[in-house]
Every structure is written in structure tokens, then in C-alpha cells.
Amino acid sequence: MSDDTAPSELTGDDIEAMVRRIEKAPDFHSMRDILVEHVGWDERHRLLWHLTRTRALATECFPHLWSELVVGYEDHASPDDVVALLGRIEAYDSHRPDIEEPHGRGTGVTYRPERLIEDWPIALDRLACAAYHEAPRLFCERWETFDATIQKGVKLVQRRFDDRERDDCPEGMVRELAKIHVREDGLPARLPIVEEGELNQKRTRTPDGYASWLLDDFIELYGPRDAWEEALLEVTLEVDGDLPLAESRDGWRRADNDELVDLMSKVHTSGHLFDVSNLYDVLLSRRDDDPDELFRAARRLREREQWAVAEVALASGVLQLESTGEPVPEWTDDCWTFASLEMSADRDSFCGLEKLAEALEYVPEERIVPRMLELFDEPREVSQRRPFGLLQVWPHRDDLIDAACRAVEHEARGPRVTIRDMIPIAERLALVGAEWLPRLVEEHEAADEPLLRDTYQRAIVYVLADQVRAGETIPPAYDPYITFVDWHAIIPDAYVFERDVESEIATVMASLPRARAESLLLDQLDPEREGWPRALTGVSLHPTLALIDRAFECVEREGMSPDHPHFDAFEAMLDELGAGAYPRLAHVLSDSNDSALHNAVRDVLGESTYDSLVEGTGGRAAADASRIDKIERISREWLESHPRARTTSLHLFRRLDEPPTSETISRVGGPPLGVDRETWPHKGGDDDLPMEHVFTLDRQEAPILGRGLSNEVRAVALFAHAPGPHRTWDPHGEGTEVRLLTDEDVEQRRLQGEPPVGEAEPGWALETRWVEIPSMVFESVTFDQYNVESEPLEVLREDIRRVEARSGGSPLWIQQRYPDMRESFLMQCTSSFCPMFPGEAECLYVFKETAFWQCH
């Protein structure tokens, strides 16, 4: 139902100023943020419909906002409002050619609303459908007020309600739908569809992007199925390369051989966009080609050097030929390049392998194996991807596995090869299956360097995991390979270990009898073995008392903190074991004065659980009470061992859960001292609204703050645009203002009554701590250059970066550095210090003349 009232808190001047800002806003997000700034998130739709209804804002000129109108229609508008809006629209892109919709920071493209047909955005379609469902007669009464393009779109709506015959739809409607479908990556995934008189948003494409039966029903409203397929083919043939196969494949069934070759030439065959399985589906399920026709297509594609699609055409022809019993022509042998396999992401998505293997089983072995042997000896970029997956077709051919193992060794011994380069080799090698598992073991034992041994061991683990998933029992002979430790090339690279290796080992370990798994894990939980903390993952799978005791003995002996390279395994074990680990963990904590270990346990289990653990054993709580305590402790310990090191003084601030006193200058939020209504900073521009007070810091409480400031400056106050998404990311942005306040300002300027903006609350008081830290924390060098232990300093640098707020030292940048601003640096704080700016991993940098944010 229509709600014609303006938000009570907005005056006519407020609305006029707001509309001027919206008209100048660069994109949808900025426009929406302006609405939210004035009335809040929940009321933005009501405000937008009010502006549209009263014509205070020419919403018809801003396609950016139409999707917001759709969301707010049910609660805040009526069919009259929609019809009035449609009557004012003449075009969709020409009103604001200067508007850009950002696609990543600093870039943009001209905004183009999602379409149903070229002249009918989907947002208007949804609005018109909703309004037409309520008041169809109103559209007939106002028909003459609509522009011709709007009339064309409304006919699409009326057809869905069966109020217009198919023949009365605009000419070429099916082609227009096909054009959007092929060139815009598919018609919208959800469309307003009428079923049994009810209008609902229905999914017309499956989650993987393919058309559902609902889309077929929708298309048949505007033309027969034959016309849709003909239109798809016509539009698809006009596309220049990078053909979207999923959207165009329904038209392929009508292509002749010449057209088929042209279509296959357009299929994008780089990266993961080449969906071999769908190409097989088109050729084998959606067409009825004679095998000779597919062979001719393969030859012509090969002549164009379209190796991958040529092979798909050839394999499809062989599969068609197999039912006839006729032999495969010998001239096709050169088309077998196995290029159709090289776009597979990993062993679980080896697209088209099954179809290709099935086809090759019909080709005489002596004609194919020599080609495979040649490929295994070709350069790395070929052997790394192509023939490995087909080894399973000829498991009796020792010459093939010999060639494959030679290729693996050649890869591993190549110049500048890393374990990451060997990931696809191990994944493809695992496709040989269990029959060749003894050979993989043999090669692993014979390997003489870590990179090669780890590659074979990885392949062995993959095969064992596949056997477990197939319900097979793993023989004890393979126990040495079911290990989380002693991966000499993989262990230093956490990414490579965690990328499938760890989970596959866990799959195999979980399948073992408990006694057998316990024996293996007890042996692996040995600090003398490389990567022993990874075995903590196994304790979660088989939490026996013996394993829990051994795990905590290792942790107690070797230490464990969030900075440990394998702390994630320890954290996962605590999460999995829960209360079952508490008795042994309490003993470890009571015997340890390692603050890092105590901090880690407290962070994982929570404050109350940690307190009960150390209290129950009579132990001492060594955890730091806060990040500030940790900074003090690490600095003190490091400086005691390096007495000649240079130091830098910092003030560390912590926001308290209590208001400041009336005389306290330092505060977060609330009304500042030193600013009244006349001097309160405003945003400028047409609306000139007041800024938010972020915080004020007193230099008498923090004399380090702005050592380069004049002695007349008593305090520093920061003001900013409204909270929420209004961040200033540029040092030259206008979203913040830094005020340097004198004693006279603080004494004479006291705000009376309600603040100009924000809640009438007192804000929060601050606690200030003085800390001496090593100066080299702020230097842009690696600490190893000073021949000192780097880990404590790296931890200290990160904690100083993440502390709530601090002054002194230099900025610790998250992103781009601004070295020329170092001399004017005042302080740095995180989002947690400023509750009006919620967010994670963000830092606010404050200088004498500006303040701006950076984020991870």
C-alpha cells in the first residue's frame, strides 16, 4: 500500500539538499548510502518511494535505483506509483552517461541495468509485473502515456498473464530474448512467472547456470521451441569468440557441419571456462551426427589448430562409430593430442576423461600408445597436464608407466622447480589407480631428492584415500605413507600441505582401526621429526588417552603459540577435543610460564574456561591481560637481552567502558571539549551537514602525541563523515577533519544541549600507558639484517599495528606507504577503538592535516 508521508525528521530543505547529492553521486552504492545516512537502513525504501512519488527526485533518470524500488514496492508503493513512473521513462542509459558503476577500486564501466530484452531492464519488468498483477486495467487506461519502448516491455508482462496473444507480441521477440541470453551470460536467473494465477519469482536457471524447464516454459510464451533454437543459433554464429557454451548449446542442434565447425572454433578453451563435459553433451546428446561428419569436423578444427575441440569431435565420432562395429579411420590418429584434458583444474575435475578413455578403448592400442609415449617426452607444459589421466586405460603397459615416471623425474629436476609446480603432476599421477600403487611405492623409495619423494608420496596418499572412499581396507604395508610428518619439501609450505594433502591423510587415518592409528600417531608425535605438530590433526581423529598425553607432552616441551607455523593444528585439536583435553591442558598450563602458550589457549577456549583451568590446578595464569600488556612484556624482555638497542616511546590507548568526567578532555565519541555549535566541523557541499566526533586526545595525558606540534596545541580532535560505509581511503579525501585545539578552545568552548549529530551520550573515557619499544620495529628492513632473533620483533610489530590506538613512532602501513607524511604523523588506531566505525582489520591513520583508513 502506498505510503505518501515523508520521514518526519526530514525538512523540505533536507530533502532538497539530499536530492542534489544523489544527482551527483557516482554509483548505486553512493546513492543508497545517502538515503541510509538520512533515515537509516530500514527506512531507505520508504524514503526513495516518497522522493519518486512526489517527483522530488527524477528516479526515472537513475536506473541505479530501480532495484531498490523493486524491493520497497510491496510495503511502500501502489500500482498508481509504478504506472506513473513508467509513464515518465523514455530511455535507460542515455540520461546519465557520466555515471559509472565501479568494478573494483579505481576502475569503472558505464552502468547497464540487467535486461530481459534490449529495451526492457529486469527491474522494470519486476515492478510492472507486481503492479499489473494488482491492477491490470490501470495499464490499459494509461497505455497512451507510455513511451513505445515501455509499451513493448509491458506486452511481455501482459503475455505472462495471458492477456495478450503470442502473435500480438512485438516482432522478433524470441530473437531479442536469445540475444540477451547468449551475449549477456544468460537471461536472469530469476524471473516473475505466473502459475495458476499467482505471480512468483521463479528460478529459471539451475545453480550451475543451466536453463531449467521453467525457462523453456517462459520462452514458449513468446514463440515456439523451434523459433527459440533457430534464434539461438543465429545469434551464436554472430558472436566473435569466447562463446558461452552453457547459454548457446540449445541452438547447436540445428547447426549443419560447417556451422558446427564455426561454433566449436568459438568455444573458449583457456583457463577453466572450457567445459569439455558440456561439449560432449552437445555432440552426443543434443545432435545426431554421422560419425564421418564428426571426423570431418575434427580434421577441419585440427587444420585451424583448435586441438582441444578437435579431439572432442573425434572422440564423439568414435563413440558414435562404436555401435556400428566399423574401424576408426587411421588418418584420425594425428588428432589424438590429449589437449582436451589440459584445462582440468585437478584430479577431481578432469573434464571429459571418462568419454575420452571410453573412445580410446575402441581404438587399436598399437596406434595410440606410441603417441602417448611421445607426449611423455615432450616439454614440461605438455607432459604436466595431458596423458597421465589415460594411464588407467592400459594398466598392463609397463612402458607407459615407465614413461610417466621418467616425465615426473624430469619435471622434478627442472631448473627453479618448486613443490607447487609439482602439484598437478602428483594429482595426475594418482589417476593411475590402485593397480599401479606398488610401482609408485617403488619409485618413492628409489627417489633421491625431497621434491621427487614428496611428489610420489602425495600421489600414493591420493590413491589410498580413493580406496578408502571406495570402501577398501588399507593394508598395513602402506602405513609408512599414512603420515602427517617428514614431508621434507612440503612441510615448509603450509599452503601446499593444507591443499588436499592434510585432508587426504586424515581420510586414510580415520579409516584405520584405533589401535593401529594410535601406534602410527605415537610415533609421529615426536619433536625430533620434521613437522610433528601436523600429527595433532590425527589426535582429533583418534582421541585416546595415550595420544592426548603424548600430544601435550610435545606441546609442553616445544611450546606452542599463535605465531608457530603449525598452530592451526593445535587450535583444531583443542576445538575438536573440547573438555576431553582440559585435564591434561590444565597440567600443561600450571607447569608453564610461557605467556604465548597461555595467550593462545585463552584465545581459543575463551576467558572463563582458561581461568577455570589455571584456577583448578593451583597454577599461575601467565597470559597477558591485554594486547597492551603483551607489547610491554615482549618489549621489556627483548630490551633486557639487547641493552644497547635504540628505543622509541609510545603512548598506548585503551577505550574504557565508562564515560569521561566533565573535565576530562580525552574521550571517544560523545561531545568534545573545545568545540561548540559555531565551530563544529561540517561536511561542506550543498547540504553542509555536521560531521561525527570520533575522538579527542589530550596532549597533557599523552605528551608524545604530535611532538612536532606547536606548544599552543593542547588537544587533537578528529571528526568524520557519518559512520558505516563512509570511510576515507585517500589521504587527500574530504571525509575527515583534524582539529588542533588550544587551551583557550578547551576552556571557553563547551557544547550546550544536544550535539549537532549522533546520540546525546557522553562517549567513553580512555586509559593511557607509556611504553618503551625497540626502534627497529618501525624500520622498513628485515630484522635478520641486524643479526637479531626476528620472531619477537615481528610479533611485536604486528601487535603494535593491531593495538586499539597508539601515538609515537611511525605509521605501520597495511597497504600503500606515504613516507613523505611521516613527519606529520599523530596517531594510529583500529576500528575497535572507534565503535561508530564497525569493521575488521582496518586502521585509521591520523596526521596533522588529514586522516584516512586502510584495510587488509
RAVEN-V677862 format. One record per backbone hydrogen bond with DSSP energy under -0.5 kcal/mol. NH is the residue of the N-H (numbers start at 1). CO is the residue of the C=O. Records with the same first field share a line. If there is no record, write none. Layout:
BEGIN
NH: CO  CO
END
This chain:
BEGIN
3: 76
4: 2
10: 7
15: 11
16: 12
17: 13
18: 14
19: 15
20: 16
21: 17
22: 18
23: 19
24: 20  21
25: 21  22
31: 27
32: 28
33: 29
34: 30
35: 31
36: 32
37: 33
38: 34  35
39: 35
40: 36
44: 41
47: 43
48: 44
49: 45
50: 46
51: 47
52: 48
53: 49
54: 50
55: 52
56: 51
57: 51
59: 57
61: 58
62: 59
65: 62
66: 63
67: 63
69: 65
70: 66
71: 67
72: 68
73: 69  70
76: 72
77: 73
82: 78
83: 79
84: 80
85: 81
86: 82
87: 83
88: 84  85
89: 85  86
97: 94
99: 96
100: 26
101: 109
102: 100
103: 104  107
107: 104
109: 101
111: 99
116: 117  120
117: 120
120: 117
122: 114
125: 121
126: 122
127: 123
128: 124
129: 125
130: 126
131: 127
132: 128
133: 129
134: 130
135: 131
138: 135
139: 135  136
140: 136
141: 137
142: 138
143: 140
145: 142
146: 142  143
147: 89
151: 147
152: 148
153: 149
154: 150
155: 151
156: 152  153
157: 153
158: 154
159: 155
160: 156
161: 157
162: 159
163: 158
168: 165
169: 166
173: 170
176: 172
177: 173
178: 174
179: 175
180: 176
181: 177
182: 178
183: 179
184: 180
185: 182
186: 180  181
191: 202
193: 191  200
195: 193  198
198: 195
200: 193  198
202: 191  200
204: 189  202
205: 189
206: 210
209: 206
212: 204
215: 212
216: 212
217: 213
218: 214
219: 215
220: 216
221: 217  218
222: 219
223: 219
228: 224
229: 225
230: 226
231: 227
232: 228
233: 229
234: 230
235: 231
236: 232
237: 233
238: 234  235
239: 235  236
241: 239
243: 266
245: 243
248: 244
249: 245
251: 248
252: 248  249
253: 249
254: 251
255: 252
260: 256
261: 257
262: 258
263: 259
264: 260
265: 261
266: 262  263
267: 263  264
268: 243
273: 270
275: 273
276: 274
279: 275
280: 276
281: 277
282: 278
283: 279
284: 280
285: 281
286: 281  282
293: 290
294: 290
295: 291
296: 292
297: 293
298: 294
299: 295
300: 296
301: 297
302: 298
303: 299
304: 300
305: 302
306: 301
307: 305
310: 306
311: 307
312: 308
313: 309
314: 310
315: 311
316: 312
317: 313
318: 314
319: 315
320: 316
321: 317
322: 318
323: 319  320
324: 321
325: 321  322
326: 321
332: 329
333: 330
334: 331
335: 332
336: 333
337: 335
341: 338
342: 339
344: 341
345: 349
349: 346
350: 347
351: 349
353: 350
356: 352
357: 353
358: 354
359: 355
360: 356
361: 357
362: 359
363: 359  360
367: 364
368: 364  365
369: 365
371: 368
372: 368
373: 369
374: 370
375: 371
376: 372
377: 373  374
378: 375
382: 379
383: 379
384: 380
385: 382
386: 382
389: 386
390: 387
391: 388
392: 389
393: 390
394: 390  391
395: 392
397: 394
398: 396
400: 397
401: 397
402: 398
403: 399
404: 400
405: 401
406: 402
407: 403
408: 404
409: 405
410: 406
411: 407
412: 408
413: 409
414: 411
417: 414
421: 418
422: 418
423: 420
426: 422
427: 423
428: 424
429: 425
430: 426
431: 428
432: 429
433: 430
436: 433
437: 434
440: 436
441: 437
442: 438
443: 439
444: 440
445: 441
446: 442
447: 443
453: 449
454: 450
455: 451
456: 452
457: 453
458: 454
459: 455
460: 456
461: 457
462: 458
463: 459
464: 460
465: 461
466: 462
467: 463
468: 464
469: 465
470: 466
471: 468
472: 467
475: 473
478: 475
479: 476
481: 478
482: 479
483: 481
486: 530
488: 486
491: 487
493: 490
494: 492
497: 493
498: 494
499: 495
500: 498
501: 496  499
502: 497
504: 500
505: 501
506: 502
507: 503
508: 504
509: 505
510: 506
511: 507  508
512: 508  509
517: 513
518: 514
519: 515
520: 516
521: 517
522: 518
523: 519
524: 520
525: 521
526: 524
529: 526
532: 529
534: 531
535: 532
536: 533
537: 534
538: 535
539: 535
540: 536
541: 537
542: 538
544: 542
548: 544
549: 545
550: 546
551: 547
552: 548
553: 549
554: 550
555: 551
556: 552
557: 553
558: 554
559: 555
564: 561
567: 564
569: 566
570: 566
571: 567
572: 568
573: 569
574: 570
575: 571
576: 572
577: 573
578: 574
580: 577
581: 578
582: 579
583: 579
585: 581
586: 582
587: 583
588: 584
589: 585
590: 586
591: 587
592: 588  589
595: 593
598: 594
599: 595
600: 596
601: 597
602: 598
603: 599
604: 600
605: 601
606: 602
610: 606
611: 607
612: 608
613: 609
614: 610
615: 611
616: 612
617: 613
618: 615
619: 614
622: 620
630: 626
631: 627
632: 628
633: 629
634: 630
635: 631
636: 632
637: 633
638: 634
639: 635
640: 636
641: 637
642: 638
645: 642
648: 773
650: 771
651: 807
652: 650  769
653: 805
654: 767
656: 765
658: 656
664: 661
667: 696
668: 764
669: 694
674: 749
675: 672
680: 676
683: 689
688: 684
691: 681
692: 720
694: 692  718
695: 718
696: 667
697: 716
699: 714
701: 698
702: 698
705: 702
707: 704
709: 706
713: 710
714: 712  741
715: 741
716: 697
717: 739
718: 695
719: 737
720: 692
721: 735
724: 836
727: 725
729: 727
733: 730
737: 719
739: 717  737
741: 715  739
743: 712
746: 742
747: 743
748: 744
749: 745
750: 748
751: 672
761: 759
764: 668
765: 658
767: 654
769: 652
771: 650
773: 648  771
775: 646
777: 774
778: 775
779: 776
781: 779
785: 782
786: 783
787: 784
788: 783
793: 789
794: 790
795: 791
796: 792
797: 793
798: 794
799: 795
800: 796
801: 797
802: 798
803: 799
805: 653
806: 828
807: 651
808: 826
813: 811
821: 818
822: 819
824: 821
825: 822
826: 846
827: 846
828: 806
829: 844
830: 804
831: 842
833: 830
834: 830  831
835: 833
837: 834
843: 854
844: 829
845: 843  852
846: 827  844
847: 850
848: 824
852: 845
853: 728
854: 843
856: 841
END
